[in-house]
Amino acid sequence: MKKLTLQVEGMSCQHCVISIEGALKEIGVEGKVDLGSNTVDVTYDEEKITLDSVKEAIEEQGYDVD
């Protein structure tokens, strides 16, 4: 399992947390949002999911991933 922290811009409230964590869960990725640091800790299986897929799931919710 791959674990990493992504910097995400545009998050400001609990709705953002629910939106991002829900989108990641839909593609089989465990995600934990930290609004204070504007980051998302993700854990995923590199054999099933690509980093680009993880970023795309977040970006589709309207946020920018660095």
PyMOL Python script that loads the backbone (N, CA, C, O; Angstrom):
from pymol import cmd

cmd.read_pdbstr("""\
ATOM      1  N   MET A   1       0.836  -1.178   0.000  1.00  0.00           N
ATOM      2  CA  MET A   1       0.000   0.000   0.000  1.00  0.00           C
ATOM      3  C   MET A   1       0.885   1.246   0.000  1.00  0.00           C
ATOM      4  O   MET A   1       1.884   1.321   0.714  1.00  0.00           O
ATOM      5  N   LYS A   2       0.501   2.191  -0.795  1.00  0.00           N
ATOM      6  CA  LYS A   2       1.224   3.459  -0.902  1.00  0.00           C
ATOM      7  C   LYS A   2       0.536   4.491  -0.014  1.00  0.00           C
ATOM      8  O   LYS A   2      -0.687   4.630  -0.044  1.00  0.00           O
ATOM      9  N   LYS A   3       1.328   5.211   0.777  1.00  0.00           N
ATOM     10  CA  LYS A   3       0.809   6.272   1.630  1.00  0.00           C
ATOM     11  C   LYS A   3       1.532   7.556   1.278  1.00  0.00           C
ATOM     12  O   LYS A   3       2.758   7.573   1.163  1.00  0.00           O
ATOM     13  N   LEU A   4       0.776   8.636   1.105  1.00  0.00           N
ATOM     14  CA  LEU A   4       1.390   9.924   0.846  1.00  0.00           C
ATOM     15  C   LEU A   4       0.449  11.049   1.225  1.00  0.00           C
ATOM     16  O   LEU A   4      -0.740  10.831   1.459  1.00  0.00           O
ATOM     17  N   THR A   5       0.991  12.252   1.284  1.00  0.00           N
ATOM     18  CA  THR A   5       0.226  13.431   1.628  1.00  0.00           C
ATOM     19  C   THR A   5       0.205  14.363   0.434  1.00  0.00           C
ATOM     20  O   THR A   5       1.251  14.699  -0.123  1.00  0.00           O
ATOM     21  N   LEU A   6      -1.000  14.783   0.039  1.00  0.00           N
ATOM     22  CA  LEU A   6      -1.171  15.700  -1.079  1.00  0.00           C
ATOM     23  C   LEU A   6      -1.573  17.075  -0.569  1.00  0.00           C
ATOM     24  O   LEU A   6      -2.376  17.195   0.357  1.00  0.00           O
ATOM     25  N   GLN A   7      -1.011  18.102  -1.175  1.00  0.00           N
ATOM     26  CA  GLN A   7      -1.402  19.471  -0.871  1.00  0.00           C
ATOM     27  C   GLN A   7      -2.617  19.794  -1.740  1.00  0.00           C
ATOM     28  O   GLN A   7      -2.564  19.633  -2.959  1.00  0.00           O
ATOM     29  N   VAL A   8      -3.709  20.246  -1.123  1.00  0.00           N
ATOM     30  CA  VAL A   8      -4.944  20.526  -1.851  1.00  0.00           C
ATOM     31  C   VAL A   8      -5.400  21.942  -1.549  1.00  0.00           C
ATOM     32  O   VAL A   8      -5.539  22.324  -0.387  1.00  0.00           O
ATOM     33  N   GLU A   9      -5.631  22.718  -2.598  1.00  0.00           N
ATOM     34  CA  GLU A   9      -6.066  24.107  -2.443  1.00  0.00           C
ATOM     35  C   GLU A   9      -7.571  24.223  -2.660  1.00  0.00           C
ATOM     36  O   GLU A   9      -8.144  23.514  -3.487  1.00  0.00           O
ATOM     37  N   GLY A  10      -8.204  25.120  -1.911  1.00  0.00           N
ATOM     38  CA  GLY A  10      -9.616  25.400  -2.093  1.00  0.00           C
ATOM     39  C   GLY A  10     -10.532  24.802  -1.041  1.00  0.00           C
ATOM     40  O   GLY A  10     -11.744  25.007  -1.094  1.00  0.00           O
ATOM     41  N   MET A  11      -9.983  24.073  -0.095  1.00  0.00           N
ATOM     42  CA  MET A  11     -10.806  23.470   0.964  1.00  0.00           C
ATOM     43  C   MET A  11     -11.021  24.507   2.067  1.00  0.00           C
ATOM     44  O   MET A  11     -10.099  25.230   2.442  1.00  0.00           O
ATOM     45  N   SER A  12     -12.270  24.570   2.588  1.00  0.00           N
ATOM     46  CA  SER A  12     -12.526  25.565   3.620  1.00  0.00           C
ATOM     47  C   SER A  12     -13.521  25.126   4.695  1.00  0.00           C
ATOM     48  O   SER A  12     -13.675  25.811   5.706  1.00  0.00           O
ATOM     49  N   CYS A  13     -14.201  23.988   4.489  1.00  0.00           N
ATOM     50  CA  CYS A  13     -15.261  23.631   5.433  1.00  0.00           C
ATOM     51  C   CYS A  13     -15.484  22.118   5.493  1.00  0.00           C
ATOM     52  O   CYS A  13     -14.848  21.348   4.773  1.00  0.00           O
ATOM     53  N   GLN A  14     -16.392  21.722   6.359  1.00  0.00           N
ATOM     54  CA  GLN A  14     -16.691  20.295   6.521  1.00  0.00           C
ATOM     55  C   GLN A  14     -17.250  19.687   5.231  1.00  0.00           C
ATOM     56  O   GLN A  14     -17.029  18.506   4.959  1.00  0.00           O
ATOM     57  N   HIS A  15     -17.959  20.467   4.451  1.00  0.00           N
ATOM     58  CA  HIS A  15     -18.468  19.957   3.170  1.00  0.00           C
ATOM     59  C   HIS A  15     -17.308  19.534   2.272  1.00  0.00           C
ATOM     60  O   HIS A  15     -17.391  18.522   1.575  1.00  0.00           O
ATOM     61  N   CYS A  16     -16.244  20.299   2.290  1.00  0.00           N
ATOM     62  CA  CYS A  16     -15.050  19.970   1.504  1.00  0.00           C
ATOM     63  C   CYS A  16     -14.497  18.612   1.943  1.00  0.00           C
ATOM     64  O   CYS A  16     -14.147  17.777   1.109  1.00  0.00           O
ATOM     65  N   VAL A  17     -14.425  18.403   3.239  1.00  0.00           N
ATOM     66  CA  VAL A  17     -13.926  17.149   3.798  1.00  0.00           C
ATOM     67  C   VAL A  17     -14.772  15.981   3.307  1.00  0.00           C
ATOM     68  O   VAL A  17     -14.244  14.987   2.808  1.00  0.00           O
ATOM     69  N   ILE A  18     -16.081  16.107   3.451  1.00  0.00           N
ATOM     70  CA  ILE A  18     -16.996  15.033   3.049  1.00  0.00           C
ATOM     71  C   ILE A  18     -16.894  14.767   1.553  1.00  0.00           C
ATOM     72  O   ILE A  18     -16.878  13.614   1.122  1.00  0.00           O
ATOM     73  N   SER A  19     -16.826  15.827   0.767  1.00  0.00           N
ATOM     74  CA  SER A  19     -16.754  15.708  -0.689  1.00  0.00           C
ATOM     75  C   SER A  19     -15.504  14.952  -1.132  1.00  0.00           C
ATOM     76  O   SER A  19     -15.583  14.018  -1.929  1.00  0.00           O
ATOM     77  N   ILE A  20     -14.367  15.359  -0.613  1.00  0.00           N
ATOM     78  CA  ILE A  20     -13.098  14.737  -1.008  1.00  0.00           C
ATOM     79  C   ILE A  20     -12.987  13.310  -0.494  1.00  0.00           C
ATOM     80  O   ILE A  20     -12.653  12.400  -1.253  1.00  0.00           O
ATOM     81  N   GLU A  21     -13.265  13.108   0.786  1.00  0.00           N
ATOM     82  CA  GLU A  21     -13.152  11.758   1.348  1.00  0.00           C
ATOM     83  C   GLU A  21     -14.131  10.805   0.672  1.00  0.00           C
ATOM     84  O   GLU A  21     -13.804   9.637   0.461  1.00  0.00           O
ATOM     85  N   GLY A  22     -15.322  11.282   0.331  1.00  0.00           N
ATOM     86  CA  GLY A  22     -16.307  10.446  -0.360  1.00  0.00           C
ATOM     87  C   GLY A  22     -15.864  10.078  -1.763  1.00  0.00           C
ATOM     88  O   GLY A  22     -16.022   8.933  -2.185  1.00  0.00           O
ATOM     89  N   ALA A  23     -15.307  11.045  -2.494  1.00  0.00           N
ATOM     90  CA  ALA A  23     -14.839  10.786  -3.853  1.00  0.00           C
ATOM     91  C   ALA A  23     -13.698   9.775  -3.852  1.00  0.00           C
ATOM     92  O   ALA A  23     -13.633   8.908  -4.724  1.00  0.00           O
ATOM     93  N   LEU A  24     -12.805   9.882  -2.879  1.00  0.00           N
ATOM     94  CA  LEU A  24     -11.689   8.938  -2.788  1.00  0.00           C
ATOM     95  C   LEU A  24     -12.194   7.542  -2.436  1.00  0.00           C
ATOM     96  O   LEU A  24     -11.727   6.549  -2.993  1.00  0.00           O
ATOM     97  N   LYS A  25     -13.142   7.470  -1.518  1.00  0.00           N
ATOM     98  CA  LYS A  25     -13.693   6.174  -1.118  1.00  0.00           C
ATOM     99  C   LYS A  25     -14.331   5.461  -2.313  1.00  0.00           C
ATOM    100  O   LYS A  25     -14.228   4.241  -2.438  1.00  0.00           O
ATOM    101  N   GLU A  26     -14.986   6.222  -3.185  1.00  0.00           N
ATOM    102  CA  GLU A  26     -15.629   5.644  -4.365  1.00  0.00           C
ATOM    103  C   GLU A  26     -14.643   4.929  -5.287  1.00  0.00           C
ATOM    104  O   GLU A  26     -15.010   3.969  -5.966  1.00  0.00           O
ATOM    105  N   ILE A  27     -13.397   5.393  -5.313  1.00  0.00           N
ATOM    106  CA  ILE A  27     -12.411   4.746  -6.186  1.00  0.00           C
ATOM    107  C   ILE A  27     -11.510   3.779  -5.420  1.00  0.00           C
ATOM    108  O   ILE A  27     -10.539   3.266  -5.976  1.00  0.00           O
ATOM    109  N   GLY A  28     -11.825   3.528  -4.147  1.00  0.00           N
ATOM    110  CA  GLY A  28     -11.073   2.548  -3.368  1.00  0.00           C
ATOM    111  C   GLY A  28      -9.838   3.092  -2.679  1.00  0.00           C
ATOM    112  O   GLY A  28      -8.888   2.355  -2.416  1.00  0.00           O
ATOM    113  N   VAL A  29      -9.855   4.385  -2.387  1.00  0.00           N
ATOM    114  CA  VAL A  29      -8.719   5.036  -1.743  1.00  0.00           C
ATOM    115  C   VAL A  29      -9.144   5.528  -0.367  1.00  0.00           C
ATOM    116  O   VAL A  29     -10.206   6.133  -0.216  1.00  0.00           O
ATOM    117  N   GLU A  30      -8.315   5.267   0.631  1.00  0.00           N
ATOM    118  CA  GLU A  30      -8.567   5.793   1.970  1.00  0.00           C
ATOM    119  C   GLU A  30      -7.985   7.196   2.037  1.00  0.00           C
ATOM    120  O   GLU A  30      -6.799   7.389   1.771  1.00  0.00           O
ATOM    121  N   GLY A  31      -8.805   8.172   2.390  1.00  0.00           N
ATOM    122  CA  GLY A  31      -8.338   9.552   2.465  1.00  0.00           C
ATOM    123  C   GLY A  31      -8.744  10.217   3.760  1.00  0.00           C
ATOM    124  O   GLY A  31      -9.838   9.984   4.273  1.00  0.00           O
ATOM    125  N   LYS A  32      -7.851  11.056   4.296  1.00  0.00           N
ATOM    126  CA  LYS A  32      -8.124  11.801   5.525  1.00  0.00           C
ATOM    127  C   LYS A  32      -7.723  13.254   5.288  1.00  0.00           C
ATOM    128  O   LYS A  32      -6.545  13.561   5.103  1.00  0.00           O
ATOM    129  N   VAL A  33      -8.714  14.142   5.295  1.00  0.00           N
ATOM    130  CA  VAL A  33      -8.486  15.560   5.035  1.00  0.00           C
ATOM    131  C   VAL A  33      -8.088  16.279   6.317  1.00  0.00           C
ATOM    132  O   VAL A  33      -8.645  16.021   7.384  1.00  0.00           O
ATOM    133  N   ASP A  34      -7.115  17.188   6.203  1.00  0.00           N
ATOM    134  CA  ASP A  34      -6.728  18.073   7.299  1.00  0.00           C
ATOM    135  C   ASP A  34      -6.906  19.507   6.799  1.00  0.00           C
ATOM    136  O   ASP A  34      -6.064  20.024   6.064  1.00  0.00           O
ATOM    137  N   LEU A  35      -8.011  20.148   7.204  1.00  0.00           N
ATOM    138  CA  LEU A  35      -8.294  21.511   6.755  1.00  0.00           C
ATOM    139  C   LEU A  35      -7.238  22.502   7.222  1.00  0.00           C
ATOM    140  O   LEU A  35      -6.922  23.448   6.500  1.00  0.00           O
ATOM    141  N   GLY A  36      -6.691  22.306   8.405  1.00  0.00           N
ATOM    142  CA  GLY A  36      -5.708  23.223   8.961  1.00  0.00           C
ATOM    143  C   GLY A  36      -4.450  23.352   8.123  1.00  0.00           C
ATOM    144  O   GLY A  36      -3.870  24.433   8.017  1.00  0.00           O
ATOM    145  N   SER A  37      -4.038  22.258   7.535  1.00  0.00           N
ATOM    146  CA  SER A  37      -2.815  22.280   6.725  1.00  0.00           C
ATOM    147  C   SER A  37      -3.095  22.171   5.230  1.00  0.00           C
ATOM    148  O   SER A  37      -2.166  22.121   4.423  1.00  0.00           O
ATOM    149  N   ASN A  38      -4.381  22.134   4.859  1.00  0.00           N
ATOM    150  CA  ASN A  38      -4.783  21.985   3.453  1.00  0.00           C
ATOM    151  C   ASN A  38      -4.138  20.766   2.808  1.00  0.00           C
ATOM    152  O   ASN A  38      -3.604  20.844   1.702  1.00  0.00           O
ATOM    153  N   THR A  39      -4.193  19.640   3.513  1.00  0.00           N
ATOM    154  CA  THR A  39      -3.618  18.411   2.988  1.00  0.00           C
ATOM    155  C   THR A  39      -4.623  17.266   3.052  1.00  0.00           C
ATOM    156  O   THR A  39      -5.609  17.306   3.789  1.00  0.00           O
ATOM    157  N   VAL A  40      -4.332  16.253   2.255  1.00  0.00           N
ATOM    158  CA  VAL A  40      -5.103  15.017   2.291  1.00  0.00           C
ATOM    159  C   VAL A  40      -4.102  13.872   2.368  1.00  0.00           C
ATOM    160  O   VAL A  40      -3.263  13.716   1.481  1.00  0.00           O
ATOM    161  N   ASP A  41      -4.190  13.075   3.423  1.00  0.00           N
ATOM    162  CA  ASP A  41      -3.375  11.868   3.541  1.00  0.00           C
ATOM    163  C   ASP A  41      -4.124  10.751   2.834  1.00  0.00           C
ATOM    164  O   ASP A  41      -5.284  10.480   3.146  1.00  0.00           O
ATOM    165  N   VAL A  42      -3.464  10.103   1.885  1.00  0.00           N
ATOM    166  CA  VAL A  42      -4.113   9.034   1.127  1.00  0.00           C
ATOM    167  C   VAL A  42      -3.339   7.728   1.256  1.00  0.00           C
ATOM    168  O   VAL A  42      -2.113   7.721   1.369  1.00  0.00           O
ATOM    169  N   THR A  43      -4.077   6.633   1.236  1.00  0.00           N
ATOM    170  CA  THR A  43      -3.518   5.292   1.234  1.00  0.00           C
ATOM    171  C   THR A  43      -4.224   4.520   0.136  1.00  0.00           C
ATOM    172  O   THR A  43      -5.453   4.447   0.103  1.00  0.00           O
ATOM    173  N   TYR A  44      -3.431   3.941  -0.768  1.00  0.00           N
ATOM    174  CA  TYR A  44      -4.030   3.223  -1.891  1.00  0.00           C
ATOM    175  C   TYR A  44      -3.111   2.120  -2.384  1.00  0.00           C
ATOM    176  O   TYR A  44      -1.913   2.114  -2.100  1.00  0.00           O
ATOM    177  N   ASP A  45      -3.686   1.192  -3.124  1.00  0.00           N
ATOM    178  CA  ASP A  45      -2.963   0.062  -3.696  1.00  0.00           C
ATOM    179  C   ASP A  45      -2.460   0.459  -5.074  1.00  0.00           C
ATOM    180  O   ASP A  45      -3.251   0.628  -6.001  1.00  0.00           O
ATOM    181  N   GLU A  46      -1.155   0.606  -5.212  1.00  0.00           N
ATOM    182  CA  GLU A  46      -0.550   1.045  -6.482  1.00  0.00           C
ATOM    183  C   GLU A  46      -0.806   0.074  -7.637  1.00  0.00           C
ATOM    184  O   GLU A  46      -0.697   0.457  -8.802  1.00  0.00           O
ATOM    185  N   GLU A  47      -1.140  -1.161  -7.326  1.00  0.00           N
ATOM    186  CA  GLU A  47      -1.412  -2.128  -8.378  1.00  0.00           C
ATOM    187  C   GLU A  47      -2.818  -1.958  -8.950  1.00  0.00           C
ATOM    188  O   GLU A  47      -3.117  -2.469 -10.029  1.00  0.00           O
ATOM    189  N   LYS A  48      -3.688  -1.232  -8.220  1.00  0.00           N
ATOM    190  CA  LYS A  48      -5.070  -1.037  -8.652  1.00  0.00           C
ATOM    191  C   LYS A  48      -5.398   0.410  -9.008  1.00  0.00           C
ATOM    192  O   LYS A  48      -6.247   0.660  -9.864  1.00  0.00           O
ATOM    193  N   ILE A  49      -4.741   1.350  -8.368  1.00  0.00           N
ATOM    194  CA  ILE A  49      -5.049   2.775  -8.516  1.00  0.00           C
ATOM    195  C   ILE A  49      -3.757   3.539  -8.805  1.00  0.00           C
ATOM    196  O   ILE A  49      -2.717   3.259  -8.210  1.00  0.00           O
ATOM    197  N   THR A  50      -3.832   4.503  -9.721  1.00  0.00           N
ATOM    198  CA  THR A  50      -2.667   5.347 -10.007  1.00  0.00           C
ATOM    199  C   THR A  50      -2.785   6.656  -9.230  1.00  0.00           C
ATOM    200  O   THR A  50      -3.875   7.060  -8.824  1.00  0.00           O
ATOM    201  N   LEU A  51      -1.649   7.302  -9.034  1.00  0.00           N
ATOM    202  CA  LEU A  51      -1.649   8.604  -8.379  1.00  0.00           C
ATOM    203  C   LEU A  51      -2.473   9.590  -9.192  1.00  0.00           C
ATOM    204  O   LEU A  51      -3.176  10.422  -8.618  1.00  0.00           O
ATOM    205  N   ASP A  52      -2.401   9.514 -10.512  1.00  0.00           N
ATOM    206  CA  ASP A  52      -3.198  10.400 -11.360  1.00  0.00           C
ATOM    207  C   ASP A  52      -4.691  10.213 -11.114  1.00  0.00           C
ATOM    208  O   ASP A  52      -5.446  11.185 -11.140  1.00  0.00           O
ATOM    209  N   SER A  53      -5.122   8.984 -10.877  1.00  0.00           N
ATOM    210  CA  SER A  53      -6.535   8.713 -10.583  1.00  0.00           C
ATOM    211  C   SER A  53      -6.946   9.344  -9.259  1.00  0.00           C
ATOM    212  O   SER A  53      -8.053   9.865  -9.126  1.00  0.00           O
ATOM    213  N   VAL A  54      -6.056   9.293  -8.293  1.00  0.00           N
ATOM    214  CA  VAL A  54      -6.325   9.898  -6.980  1.00  0.00           C
ATOM    215  C   VAL A  54      -6.481  11.406  -7.146  1.00  0.00           C
ATOM    216  O   VAL A  54      -7.443  11.994  -6.653  1.00  0.00           O
ATOM    217  N   LYS A  55      -5.536  12.024  -7.838  1.00  0.00           N
ATOM    218  CA  LYS A  55      -5.586  13.469  -8.058  1.00  0.00           C
ATOM    219  C   LYS A  55      -6.836  13.854  -8.840  1.00  0.00           C
ATOM    220  O   LYS A  55      -7.489  14.848  -8.521  1.00  0.00           O
ATOM    221  N   GLU A  56      -7.165  13.079  -9.852  1.00  0.00           N
ATOM    222  CA  GLU A  56      -8.343  13.362 -10.679  1.00  0.00           C
ATOM    223  C   GLU A  56      -9.625  13.321  -9.852  1.00  0.00           C
ATOM    224  O   GLU A  56     -10.503  14.166 -10.034  1.00  0.00           O
ATOM    225  N   ALA A  57      -9.744  12.360  -8.955  1.00  0.00           N
ATOM    226  CA  ALA A  57     -10.933  12.251  -8.105  1.00  0.00           C
ATOM    227  C   ALA A  57     -11.108  13.501  -7.254  1.00  0.00           C
ATOM    228  O   ALA A  57     -12.230  13.965  -7.051  1.00  0.00           O
ATOM    229  N   ILE A  58     -10.004  14.045  -6.755  1.00  0.00           N
ATOM    230  CA  ILE A  58     -10.067  15.269  -5.942  1.00  0.00           C
ATOM    231  C   ILE A  58     -10.382  16.472  -6.824  1.00  0.00           C
ATOM    232  O   ILE A  58     -11.216  17.304  -6.467  1.00  0.00           O
ATOM    233  N   GLU A  59      -9.725  16.565  -7.961  1.00  0.00           N
ATOM    234  CA  GLU A  59      -9.932  17.697  -8.868  1.00  0.00           C
ATOM    235  C   GLU A  59     -11.357  17.732  -9.414  1.00  0.00           C
ATOM    236  O   GLU A  59     -11.896  18.812  -9.655  1.00  0.00           O
ATOM    237  N   GLU A  60     -11.970  16.573  -9.610  1.00  0.00           N
ATOM    238  CA  GLU A  60     -13.352  16.522 -10.088  1.00  0.00           C
ATOM    239  C   GLU A  60     -14.331  17.108  -9.068  1.00  0.00           C
ATOM    240  O   GLU A  60     -15.460  17.454  -9.416  1.00  0.00           O
ATOM    241  N   GLN A  61     -13.900  17.218  -7.818  1.00  0.00           N
ATOM    242  CA  GLN A  61     -14.737  17.822  -6.782  1.00  0.00           C
ATOM    243  C   GLN A  61     -14.543  19.344  -6.727  1.00  0.00           C
ATOM    244  O   GLN A  61     -15.196  20.029  -5.940  1.00  0.00           O
ATOM    245  N   GLY A  62     -13.646  19.863  -7.566  1.00  0.00           N
ATOM    246  CA  GLY A  62     -13.453  21.310  -7.651  1.00  0.00           C
ATOM    247  C   GLY A  62     -12.256  21.858  -6.905  1.00  0.00           C
ATOM    248  O   GLY A  62     -12.193  23.058  -6.639  1.00  0.00           O
ATOM    249  N   TYR A  63     -11.301  21.000  -6.560  1.00  0.00           N
ATOM    250  CA  TYR A  63     -10.134  21.426  -5.804  1.00  0.00           C
ATOM    251  C   TYR A  63      -8.872  21.253  -6.636  1.00  0.00           C
ATOM    252  O   TYR A  63      -8.835  20.444  -7.563  1.00  0.00           O
ATOM    253  N   ASP A  64      -7.834  22.021  -6.298  1.00  0.00           N
ATOM    254  CA  ASP A  64      -6.557  21.926  -7.003  1.00  0.00           C
ATOM    255  C   ASP A  64      -5.587  21.102  -6.178  1.00  0.00           C
ATOM    256  O   ASP A  64      -5.429  21.326  -4.978  1.00  0.00           O
ATOM    257  N   VAL A  65      -4.941  20.150  -6.827  1.00  0.00           N
ATOM    258  CA  VAL A  65      -3.955  19.289  -6.157  1.00  0.00           C
ATOM    259  C   VAL A  65      -2.556  19.644  -6.658  1.00  0.00           C
ATOM    260  O   VAL A  65      -2.307  19.695  -7.862  1.00  0.00           O
ATOM    261  N   ASP A  66      -1.656  19.885  -5.716  1.00  0.00           N
ATOM    262  CA  ASP A  66      -0.243  20.171  -6.078  1.00  0.00           C
ATOM    263  C   ASP A  66       0.558  18.901  -6.041  1.00  0.00           C
ATOM    264  O   ASP A  66       1.759  18.920  -6.311  1.00  0.00           O
TER     265      ASP A  66
END
""", "prot")
cmd.dss("prot")
cmd.show_as("cartoon", "prot")
cmd.util.cbc("prot")
cmd.orient("prot")
